[in-house]
Amino acid sequence: MPEVREPVEPAGARLAAAAAPAKKKGRTAGDGGGKPARDKGKGPKPAGGKKSKAGGGDVPKKRRAKKKKSNTTILVMMLVGALVILACVGGMAYFLLSKSGKLEQVLSPVPEDCNLVRGVNVGHIIRYALYKTEADRMMAGPLKDCWTDVAGRLSLPAGEADGPEYAVIAKKKAGGTGTVLVYRTREKFDPKALGAALGGAEQPVAGQPTYHVGGGGSLGGSVVYAASDRVIVVVLPGPFQADMVQKSVAGRGQPDNSFYGKMGKTGRKVASGHAWTLVRSDGDLRTYTADMGKLIEKDLKPLGDQMAKAPLFGTWTSFGRYITFGAAIQCDSAESAASLVNFAREGPMGKGEDQPEIPRSLKQAYSALQQKDMSEFLSNLKFYSEGDCAWVQSRMSSKEKARQALQAFANPAMAETASGGGFPGGGFPGGGPPGMGGGGPSRPGR
């Protein structure tokens, strides 16, 4: 077929159409309401501009609105501000997370093989004048004597005479006794001045200056060093002194290999108190917790079974508006800890009664529970578990009524001897309060 060509619009018509005002988009009266067919041809576009949809010729191109540019200076300032804030938050997080806490500072120098450790948060307790005597009682023996000597030689501020901010006495009892004392001062001191103040001969250990103090007195024969500008460590003379000095210095630099790194949930729970004692079941104290369990296993078998194999046991007391008491054991699993707590909650002592039915074996082991002053203690008994740690906790509002509980749960003689029987008030094995039975009073020795 012959090719049919589309008629070409005269150039004059195109110029006239371009000069005419553009028609508004929409329908016209004569178009019958329909849209004009689009030209789908691929011929060359008219030079005048875009083709009108109404087919009426070319129309001028619409000018696009220019986007408003943002102020570059403001954007840069916002970006810099955001970076500064992020840097501050990151720096604060690093400072808080990397800064060792008070507990880590005083327990990292404690060798991991110590099996009797006692801590006293002296700075907190003496805030309450009513409880200062309790801090003095827990600081008895060499813990107090050595501190008085150290504070005097270093010429620490007068306020330190009442005691350091925190004190720890840790012992390794295994066919002999090795003892480490750790003090955290209230104010900073100059570690370089320690040697001259003590008059001791310097003996570096793994790069750490230590000082062997000669002569007599409470520090005679001890090895002393400054773990920081707030922490002083004293290793008393004894069969394990050299080994304990090595482990103490190493633990300061590697807390995971110290007593602090090995204490677990039970140890941290107990050490959260203001006066606390932890006993590890090894060495001369390997049967300490099990011996207590035997006394009550007839009526409280699940508790006796766990105490027979608990590697760690401890008690604590906290001071504030109330006096809070607690005792915890490390169970063989989280499930065992939860089961033990459920057993205690469902028993007669878990109902919050002033005078609950106390199992006979427990009354015999801890006779003080029958006294009238202990009714508040019994009514506030609560049982908890977290991980493999199970603990009992109570509180009392009067120091006078809490006398028996204080002698039991804040007892500086606890576990000082490896033998003895009974519970607090009836005597924790190895050292009960005077007149309360058990192992009898004993001064915390070296």
Kinemage of the C-alpha trace (Angstrom):
@kinemage 1
@onewidth
@group {chain A} dominant
@subgroup {mainchain}
@vectorlist {calphas} color= white
{ca met a 1} P 0.000 0.000 0.000
{ca pro a 2} L 1.180 3.552 -0.601
{ca glu a 3} L 2.575 5.275 2.504
{ca val a 4} L 0.147 7.761 4.079
{ca arg a 5} L 1.832 10.789 5.583
{ca glu a 6} L 0.418 12.965 8.262
{ca pro a 7} L -0.299 16.524 7.061
{ca val a 8} L 2.219 19.046 8.321
{ca glu a 9} L 0.873 22.096 10.061
{ca pro a 10} L 1.904 25.340 8.419
{ca ala a 11} L 4.551 27.306 10.256
{ca gly a 12} L 2.301 30.368 10.425
{ca ala a 13} L -0.348 28.489 12.345
{ca arg a 14} L 2.185 27.289 14.823
{ca leu a 15} L 3.411 30.804 15.511
{ca ala a 16} L -0.148 32.077 15.982
{ca ala a 17} L -0.940 29.277 18.407
{ca ala a 18} L 2.156 30.023 20.430
{ca ala a 19} L 1.173 33.685 20.726
{ca ala a 20} L -2.342 32.851 21.941
{ca pro a 21} L -2.940 32.422 25.731
{ca ala a 22} L -2.690 28.799 26.856
{ca lys a 23} L -6.017 27.082 27.478
{ca lys a 24} L -6.754 25.762 30.927
{ca lys a 25} L -6.618 22.056 31.363
{ca gly a 26} L -10.051 20.555 31.151
{ca arg a 27} L -12.921 19.805 28.869
{ca thr a 28} L -14.247 22.208 26.265
{ca ala a 29} L -17.816 22.732 25.124
{ca gly a 30} L -17.249 21.269 21.724
{ca asp a 31} L -15.166 18.226 22.497
{ca gly a 32} L -18.116 16.046 23.406
{ca gly a 33} L -16.737 15.352 26.863
{ca gly a 34} L -14.009 13.018 25.631
{ca lys a 35} L -10.259 13.317 25.728
{ca pro a 36} L -8.434 13.892 22.469
{ca ala a 37} L -6.478 10.935 21.200
{ca arg a 38} L -2.791 11.142 21.956
{ca asp a 39} L -0.357 11.262 19.153
{ca lys a 40} L 1.776 8.191 19.665
{ca gly a 41} L 3.924 8.953 16.663
{ca lys a 42} L 7.631 9.096 17.128
{ca gly a 43} L 8.161 12.090 14.902
{ca pro a 44} L 10.274 15.029 15.912
{ca lys a 45} L 9.021 17.193 18.789
{ca pro a 46} L 7.966 20.702 17.875
{ca ala a 47} L 10.660 23.262 18.516
{ca gly a 48} L 8.320 25.572 20.413
{ca gly a 49} L 7.998 23.438 23.520
{ca lys a 50} L 5.729 20.841 25.031
{ca lys a 51} L 2.673 19.706 23.073
{ca ser a 52} L -0.647 20.618 24.636
{ca lys a 53} L -2.777 17.703 25.824
{ca ala a 54} L -5.782 19.353 24.187
{ca gly a 55} L -4.034 19.142 20.858
{ca gly a 56} L -4.010 22.884 20.514
{ca gly a 57} L -0.346 23.290 19.749
{ca asp a 58} L 2.746 23.896 21.743
{ca val a 59} L 2.744 25.567 25.154
{ca pro a 60} L 5.681 27.117 27.016
{ca lys a 61} L 7.498 24.934 29.604
{ca lys a 62} L 6.531 25.538 33.218
{ca arg a 63} L 9.289 26.842 35.413
{ca arg a 64} L 10.072 24.551 38.319
{ca ala a 65} L 10.131 26.092 41.764
{ca lys a 66} L 13.651 26.268 43.166
{ca lys a 67} L 14.194 24.244 46.345
{ca lys a 68} L 15.225 26.306 49.281
{ca lys a 69} L 18.753 25.398 50.296
{ca ser a 70} L 19.444 24.723 54.004
{ca asn a 71} L 21.914 26.893 55.792
{ca thr a 72} L 25.189 24.942 55.676
{ca thr a 73} L 26.517 26.603 58.828
{ca ile a 74} L 23.525 25.409 60.885
{ca leu a 75} L 23.888 21.844 59.604
{ca val a 76} L 27.583 21.774 60.494
{ca met a 77} L 26.873 23.140 63.983
{ca met a 78} L 24.170 20.511 64.573
{ca leu a 79} L 26.502 17.742 63.432
{ca val a 80} L 29.335 18.942 65.649
{ca gly a 81} L 26.951 19.255 68.606
{ca ala a 82} L 25.712 15.681 68.116
{ca leu a 83} L 29.288 14.379 67.991
{ca val a 84} L 30.184 16.251 71.190
{ca ile a 85} L 27.164 14.797 73.009
{ca leu a 86} L 28.003 11.270 71.838
{ca ala a 87} L 31.590 11.712 72.958
{ca cys a 88} L 30.465 12.887 76.419
{ca val a 89} L 28.019 9.984 76.828
{ca gly a 90} L 30.655 7.511 75.669
{ca gly a 91} L 33.261 8.960 78.007
{ca met a 92} L 30.900 8.883 80.958
{ca ala a 93} L 29.931 5.273 80.226
{ca tyr a 94} L 33.605 4.283 79.977
{ca phe a 95} L 34.370 6.039 83.270
{ca leu a 96} L 31.491 4.401 85.122
{ca leu a 97} L 32.002 0.938 83.688
{ca ser a 98} L 35.780 0.882 83.953
{ca lys a 99} L 35.971 2.478 87.406
{ca ser a 100} L 36.199 -0.263 90.015
{ca gly a 101} L 33.675 -0.125 92.832
{ca lys a 102} L 34.437 0.004 96.540
{ca leu a 103} L 33.844 -3.721 96.978
{ca glu a 104} L 36.157 -4.654 94.106
{ca gln a 105} L 38.886 -2.376 95.470
{ca val a 106} L 38.912 -4.028 98.902
{ca leu a 107} L 38.373 -7.640 97.792
{ca ser a 108} L 40.668 -7.830 94.753
{ca pro a 109} L 43.773 -7.915 97.030
{ca val a 110} L 42.239 -10.886 98.915
{ca pro a 111} L 43.707 -14.215 97.688
{ca glu a 112} L 41.118 -16.510 96.170
{ca asp a 113} L 41.964 -19.417 98.505
{ca cys a 114} L 40.898 -17.529 101.663
{ca asn a 115} L 38.037 -19.408 103.318
{ca leu a 116} L 36.937 -16.924 105.981
{ca val a 117} L 36.353 -13.308 104.966
{ca arg a 118} L 34.670 -10.570 106.982
{ca gly a 119} L 33.898 -7.024 105.843
{ca val a 120} L 32.806 -3.885 107.685
{ca asn a 121} L 31.533 -0.766 105.937
{ca val a 122} L 32.646 1.448 108.797
{ca gly a 123} L 32.013 4.709 106.963
{ca his a 124} L 28.332 3.900 106.493
{ca ile a 125} L 27.656 2.423 109.943
{ca ile a 126} L 29.116 5.309 111.948
{ca arg a 127} L 26.821 7.769 110.174
{ca tyr a 128} L 24.277 6.527 112.691
{ca ala a 129} L 25.459 7.333 116.211
{ca leu a 130} L 23.208 4.578 117.530
{ca tyr a 131} L 25.160 1.928 115.622
{ca lys a 132} L 28.751 3.089 116.179
{ca thr a 133} L 29.201 0.454 118.872
{ca glu a 134} L 28.356 -2.197 116.281
{ca ala a 135} L 31.120 -0.941 113.989
{ca asp a 136} L 33.562 -0.997 116.917
{ca arg a 137} L 32.505 -4.546 117.791
{ca met a 138} L 33.031 -5.785 114.219
{ca met a 139} L 36.445 -4.047 114.081
{ca ala a 140} L 37.702 -5.989 117.098
{ca gly a 141} L 41.109 -7.640 117.299
{ca pro a 142} L 43.935 -7.161 114.791
{ca leu a 143} L 41.623 -5.441 112.316
{ca lys a 144} L 41.366 -2.477 114.699
{ca asp a 145} L 44.877 -2.695 116.152
{ca cys a 146} L 46.647 -2.660 112.787
{ca trp a 147} L 44.477 0.157 111.489
{ca thr a 148} L 45.306 2.337 114.493
{ca asp a 149} L 49.004 1.718 113.902
{ca val a 150} L 48.850 2.403 110.132
{ca ala a 151} L 46.730 5.553 110.509
{ca gly a 152} L 49.078 6.899 113.161
{ca arg a 153} L 52.261 6.298 111.163
{ca leu a 154} L 50.802 7.814 107.994
{ca ser a 155} L 49.468 10.818 109.936
{ca leu a 156} L 46.052 10.392 108.353
{ca pro a 157} L 43.346 12.998 109.143
{ca ala a 158} L 41.915 12.875 112.654
{ca gly a 159} L 38.581 11.570 111.371
{ca glu a 160} L 40.264 8.347 110.293
{ca ala a 161} L 40.906 7.520 113.961
{ca asp a 162} L 37.323 6.261 114.260
{ca gly a 163} L 38.108 3.738 111.568
{ca pro a 164} L 38.668 3.536 107.831
{ca glu a 165} L 35.889 3.853 105.325
{ca tyr a 166} L 35.926 0.083 104.766
{ca ala a 167} L 37.832 -2.785 106.367
{ca val a 168} L 38.254 -6.455 105.425
{ca ile a 169} L 39.903 -9.317 107.288
{ca ala a 170} L 40.486 -12.451 105.219
{ca lys a 171} L 41.935 -15.722 106.437
{ca lys a 172} L 43.214 -18.913 104.962
{ca lys a 173} L 42.601 -21.611 107.568
{ca ala a 174} L 44.191 -24.824 106.378
{ca gly a 175} L 46.440 -26.504 108.930
{ca gly a 176} L 47.584 -23.016 109.897
{ca thr a 177} L 46.303 -19.488 109.443
{ca gly a 178} L 47.330 -16.778 107.033
{ca thr a 179} L 45.691 -13.362 107.366
{ca val a 180} L 45.267 -10.412 105.026
{ca leu a 181} L 43.848 -7.055 106.146
{ca val a 182} L 42.572 -4.522 103.618
{ca tyr a 183} L 41.662 -0.920 104.439
{ca arg a 184} L 40.057 1.716 102.260
{ca thr a 185} L 40.775 5.179 103.630
{ca arg a 186} L 38.273 8.016 103.663
{ca glu a 187} L 40.748 10.419 102.061
{ca lys a 188} L 43.532 9.901 99.547
{ca phe a 189} L 47.091 9.474 100.763
{ca asp a 190} L 50.493 9.421 99.059
{ca pro a 191} L 51.450 5.768 98.343
{ca lys a 192} L 55.107 6.809 98.001
{ca ala a 193} L 55.106 7.982 101.608
{ca leu a 194} L 54.067 4.569 102.950
{ca gly a 195} L 57.537 3.037 103.123
{ca ala a 196} L 59.092 5.946 105.013
{ca ala a 197} L 56.124 6.127 107.388
{ca leu a 198} L 56.369 2.429 108.219
{ca gly a 199} L 60.156 2.367 108.355
{ca gly a 200} L 60.059 -0.945 106.510
{ca ala a 201} L 62.510 -2.442 104.048
{ca glu a 202} L 61.250 -2.311 100.466
{ca gln a 203} L 60.712 -5.680 98.791
{ca pro a 204} L 59.260 -5.349 95.267
{ca val a 205} L 56.817 -8.090 94.263
{ca ala a 206} L 55.896 -8.297 90.569
{ca gly a 207} L 56.774 -4.616 90.223
{ca gln a 208} L 54.711 -3.615 93.272
{ca pro a 209} L 56.653 -1.953 96.128
{ca thr a 210} L 55.939 -3.807 99.381
{ca tyr a 211} L 57.446 -3.083 102.799
{ca his a 212} L 58.468 -5.578 105.476
{ca val a 213} L 57.859 -3.998 108.858
{ca gly a 214} L 60.252 -5.019 111.596
{ca gly a 215} L 60.018 -4.682 115.339
{ca gly a 216} L 57.110 -5.476 117.592
{ca gly a 217} L 53.596 -4.106 117.870
{ca ser a 218} L 50.568 -5.000 115.813
{ca leu a 219} L 52.429 -4.540 112.494
{ca gly a 220} L 55.636 -6.299 113.544
{ca gly a 221} L 56.636 -8.901 110.927
{ca ser a 222} L 53.894 -7.785 108.506
{ca val a 223} L 54.239 -7.013 104.807
{ca val a 224} L 52.415 -3.816 103.850
{ca tyr a 225} L 51.760 -2.205 100.472
{ca ala a 226} L 49.520 0.442 98.910
{ca ala a 227} L 47.174 -1.060 96.328
{ca ser a 228} L 46.089 2.485 95.382
{ca asp a 229} L 45.962 5.966 96.891
{ca arg a 230} L 42.945 4.830 98.917
{ca val a 231} L 43.712 1.157 99.684
{ca ile a 232} L 46.291 -0.269 102.122
{ca val a 233} L 46.979 -4.016 102.348
{ca val a 234} L 48.586 -5.702 105.383
{ca val a 235} L 49.668 -9.371 105.258
{ca leu a 236} L 50.271 -10.552 108.807
{ca pro a 237} L 53.103 -12.950 109.666
{ca gly a 238} L 52.191 -16.617 109.413
{ca pro a 239} L 52.850 -19.882 107.564
{ca phe a 240} L 51.371 -18.622 104.289
{ca gln a 241} L 52.652 -15.045 104.321
{ca ala a 242} L 54.926 -15.181 101.249
{ca asp a 243} L 52.299 -17.005 99.167
{ca met a 244} L 49.552 -14.616 100.261
{ca val a 245} L 51.643 -11.564 99.388
{ca gln a 246} L 52.210 -12.922 95.868
{ca lys a 247} L 48.512 -13.732 95.354
{ca ser a 248} L 47.364 -10.456 96.880
{ca val a 249} L 49.517 -8.386 94.510
{ca ala a 250} L 48.425 -10.522 91.525
{ca gly a 251} L 44.728 -10.210 92.416
{ca arg a 252} L 44.974 -6.435 92.540
{ca gly a 253} L 45.920 -6.436 88.857
{ca gln a 254} L 43.666 -9.362 87.864
{ca pro a 255} L 40.447 -9.197 89.928
{ca asp a 256} L 39.019 -12.271 88.184
{ca asn a 257} L 41.729 -14.371 89.848
{ca ser a 258} L 41.096 -12.934 93.312
{ca phe a 259} L 38.515 -13.703 95.976
{ca tyr a 260} L 36.360 -10.984 94.434
{ca gly a 261} L 36.336 -12.742 91.073
{ca lys a 262} L 35.410 -16.112 92.600
{ca met a 263} L 32.737 -15.105 95.124
{ca gly a 264} L 29.742 -15.560 92.767
{ca lys a 265} L 26.159 -14.446 93.387
{ca thr a 266} L 26.116 -15.704 96.971
{ca gly a 267} L 29.267 -13.819 97.879
{ca arg a 268} L 28.035 -10.609 96.286
{ca lys a 269} L 24.677 -10.889 98.019
{ca val a 270} L 26.279 -11.331 101.425
{ca ala a 271} L 28.878 -8.596 100.829
{ca ser a 272} L 26.119 -6.118 99.952
{ca gly a 273} L 25.518 -5.809 103.697
{ca his a 274} L 27.326 -3.328 105.937
{ca ala a 275} L 28.778 -5.985 108.271
{ca trp a 276} L 29.164 -9.429 106.762
{ca thr a 277} L 30.970 -12.763 106.991
{ca leu a 278} L 31.586 -15.363 104.273
{ca val a 279} L 32.689 -18.947 104.926
{ca arg a 280} L 34.001 -21.172 102.140
{ca ser a 281} L 33.717 -24.901 102.744
{ca asp a 282} L 37.327 -25.966 102.370
{ca gly a 283} L 40.475 -26.314 104.451
{ca asp a 284} L 39.777 -26.338 108.172
{ca leu a 285} L 36.244 -25.059 107.482
{ca arg a 286} L 35.242 -27.699 104.938
{ca thr a 287} L 32.452 -29.093 107.186
{ca tyr a 288} L 31.410 -25.790 108.783
{ca thr a 289} L 28.170 -25.297 106.834
{ca ala a 290} L 27.392 -29.009 106.716
{ca asp a 291} L 27.632 -29.215 110.525
{ca met a 292} L 24.904 -26.578 110.824
{ca gly a 293} L 22.756 -28.446 108.324
{ca lys a 294} L 22.923 -31.636 110.383
{ca leu a 295} L 21.298 -29.853 113.319
{ca ile a 296} L 18.093 -29.082 111.439
{ca glu a 297} L 17.915 -31.776 108.734
{ca lys a 298} L 15.326 -33.804 110.661
{ca asp a 299} L 12.650 -31.107 110.295
{ca leu a 300} L 14.090 -29.118 107.404
{ca lys a 301} L 15.581 -31.825 105.193
{ca pro a 302} L 15.760 -29.836 101.901
{ca leu a 303} L 17.722 -27.113 103.730
{ca gly a 304} L 19.943 -29.645 105.481
{ca asp a 305} L 20.686 -31.392 102.175
{ca gln a 306} L 21.776 -28.162 100.483
{ca met a 307} L 23.867 -27.062 103.453
{ca ala a 308} L 25.650 -30.417 103.401
{ca lys a 309} L 27.102 -29.589 99.978
{ca ala a 310} L 27.043 -25.773 99.902
{ca pro a 311} L 30.496 -24.415 98.906
{ca leu a 312} L 29.733 -20.961 100.338
{ca phe a 313} L 27.682 -19.666 103.263
{ca gly a 314} L 27.388 -16.198 104.738
{ca thr a 315} L 25.505 -13.800 106.967
{ca trp a 316} L 25.105 -10.027 106.857
{ca thr a 317} L 23.597 -7.074 108.676
{ca ser a 318} L 22.673 -3.689 107.178
{ca phe a 319} L 21.981 -0.500 109.117
{ca gly a 320} L 19.569 2.305 108.293
{ca arg a 321} L 15.988 3.088 109.200
{ca tyr a 322} L 15.693 -0.622 109.954
{ca ile a 323} L 18.309 -3.215 110.858
{ca thr a 324} L 18.243 -5.859 108.141
{ca phe a 325} L 19.552 -9.383 108.702
{ca gly a 326} L 20.254 -12.090 106.179
{ca ala a 327} L 21.860 -15.482 105.612
{ca ala a 328} L 22.613 -17.084 102.249
{ca ile a 329} L 23.969 -20.338 100.855
{ca gln a 330} L 25.217 -21.316 97.431
{ca cys a 331} L 23.103 -24.210 96.138
{ca asp a 332} L 24.150 -26.790 93.546
{ca ser a 333} L 21.922 -25.199 90.866
{ca ala a 334} L 19.442 -22.403 90.232
{ca glu a 335} L 16.627 -24.977 90.272
{ca ser a 336} L 17.707 -26.229 93.711
{ca ala a 337} L 17.816 -22.667 95.051
{ca ala a 338} L 14.308 -21.918 93.753
{ca ser a 339} L 12.988 -25.222 95.127
{ca leu a 340} L 14.506 -24.516 98.546
{ca val a 341} L 12.872 -21.085 98.664
{ca asn a 342} L 9.490 -22.540 97.709
{ca phe a 343} L 9.851 -25.113 100.493
{ca ala a 344} L 10.577 -22.347 103.017
{ca arg a 345} L 7.709 -20.132 101.828
{ca glu a 346} L 5.206 -22.951 102.119
{ca gly a 347} L 6.393 -23.927 105.598
{ca pro a 348} L 5.233 -22.526 108.951
{ca met a 349} L 7.945 -19.836 109.025
{ca gly a 350} L 7.011 -18.450 105.624
{ca lys a 351} L 3.581 -17.162 106.604
{ca gly a 352} L 4.658 -13.928 108.283
{ca glu a 353} L 3.230 -14.752 111.736
{ca asp a 354} L 4.540 -13.171 114.934
{ca gln a 355} L 4.726 -16.546 116.635
{ca pro a 356} L 5.002 -19.176 113.899
{ca glu a 357} L 5.385 -22.844 114.640
{ca ile a 358} L 9.155 -23.236 114.836
{ca pro a 359} L 10.485 -26.699 113.987
{ca arg a 360} L 11.787 -28.431 117.110
{ca ser a 361} L 15.297 -28.987 115.760
{ca leu a 362} L 15.605 -25.312 114.868
{ca lys a 363} L 14.494 -24.261 118.360
{ca gln a 364} L 17.179 -26.490 119.831
{ca ala a 365} L 19.838 -25.120 117.487
{ca tyr a 366} L 18.790 -21.505 117.848
{ca ser a 367} L 17.082 -21.072 121.203
{ca ala a 368} L 16.876 -17.281 120.829
{ca leu a 369} L 14.020 -17.670 118.312
{ca gln a 370} L 11.678 -18.465 121.197
{ca gln a 371} L 12.290 -15.178 122.953
{ca lys a 372} L 9.633 -12.470 122.809
{ca asp a 373} L 12.017 -9.896 121.347
{ca met a 374} L 12.396 -12.057 118.242
{ca ser a 375} L 8.687 -11.849 117.276
{ca glu a 376} L 9.352 -8.922 114.914
{ca phe a 377} L 12.216 -10.855 113.340
{ca leu a 378} L 9.976 -13.878 112.740
{ca ser a 379} L 7.047 -11.864 111.347
{ca asn a 380} L 9.302 -10.185 108.764
{ca leu a 381} L 10.986 -13.337 107.454
{ca lys a 382} L 11.219 -13.446 103.651
{ca phe a 383} L 12.806 -16.039 101.383
{ca tyr a 384} L 14.419 -15.352 98.018
{ca ser a 385} L 16.630 -16.879 95.345
{ca glu a 386} L 18.663 -15.592 92.420
{ca gly a 387} L 20.630 -18.008 90.297
{ca asp a 388} L 22.219 -20.601 92.591
{ca cys a 389} L 21.935 -18.310 95.638
{ca ala a 390} L 19.133 -18.835 98.176
{ca trp a 391} L 18.721 -16.558 101.159
{ca val a 392} L 16.508 -15.655 104.091
{ca gln a 393} L 16.069 -12.050 105.160
{ca ser a 394} L 14.331 -10.163 107.938
{ca arg a 395} L 14.389 -6.761 109.592
{ca met a 396} L 13.829 -5.140 112.962
{ca ser a 397} L 13.166 -1.538 113.950
{ca ser a 398} L 14.637 -1.442 117.471
{ca lys a 399} L 18.281 -1.980 118.328
{ca glu a 400} L 17.385 -3.039 121.842
{ca lys a 401} L 15.079 -5.785 120.614
{ca ala a 402} L 17.548 -6.755 117.910
{ca arg a 403} L 20.315 -7.563 120.386
{ca gln a 404} L 20.064 -11.328 119.880
{ca ala a 405} L 19.936 -11.051 116.099
{ca leu a 406} L 22.917 -8.672 116.063
{ca gln a 407} L 25.009 -11.104 118.077
{ca ala a 408} L 24.105 -13.853 115.618
{ca phe a 409} L 24.324 -12.183 112.199
{ca ala a 410} L 27.079 -9.633 112.978
{ca asn a 411} L 29.358 -11.889 114.985
{ca pro a 412} L 33.111 -11.177 114.693
{ca ala a 413} L 33.888 -14.559 116.282
{ca met a 414} L 31.969 -16.539 113.669
{ca ala a 415} L 33.950 -19.545 112.370
{ca glu a 416} L 37.101 -18.455 114.188
{ca thr a 417} L 37.489 -22.021 115.449
{ca ala a 418} L 36.870 -25.015 113.231
{ca ser a 419} L 34.795 -26.950 115.738
{ca gly a 420} L 31.680 -26.262 117.746
{ca gly a 421} L 28.017 -26.577 117.047
{ca gly a 422} L 24.859 -24.584 117.000
{ca phe a 423} L 23.282 -21.663 115.223
{ca pro a 424} L 23.457 -17.945 115.940
{ca gly a 425} L 22.171 -17.240 119.389
{ca gly a 426} L 22.735 -20.891 120.137
{ca gly a 427} L 26.159 -20.319 118.637
{ca phe a 428} L 27.264 -20.529 115.026
{ca pro a 429} L 29.734 -23.392 114.815
{ca gly a 430} L 33.173 -22.225 115.806
{ca gly a 431} L 32.235 -19.205 117.870
{ca gly a 432} L 28.973 -18.161 119.472
{ca pro a 433} L 28.278 -14.961 121.366
{ca pro a 434} L 29.120 -14.957 125.085
{ca gly a 435} L 26.606 -16.917 127.122
{ca met a 436} L 24.823 -18.130 124.013
{ca gly a 437} L 26.371 -21.569 123.690
{ca gly a 438} L 28.080 -22.952 120.627
{ca gly a 439} L 31.818 -22.634 120.320
{ca gly a 440} L 31.856 -19.812 122.855
{ca pro a 441} L 33.472 -16.430 122.523
{ca ser a 442} L 36.782 -16.187 120.773
{ca arg a 443} L 38.811 -13.154 119.850
{ca pro a 444} L 39.517 -12.983 116.135
{ca gly a 445} L 43.171 -13.975 116.105
{ca arg a 446} L 45.841 -13.818 113.470
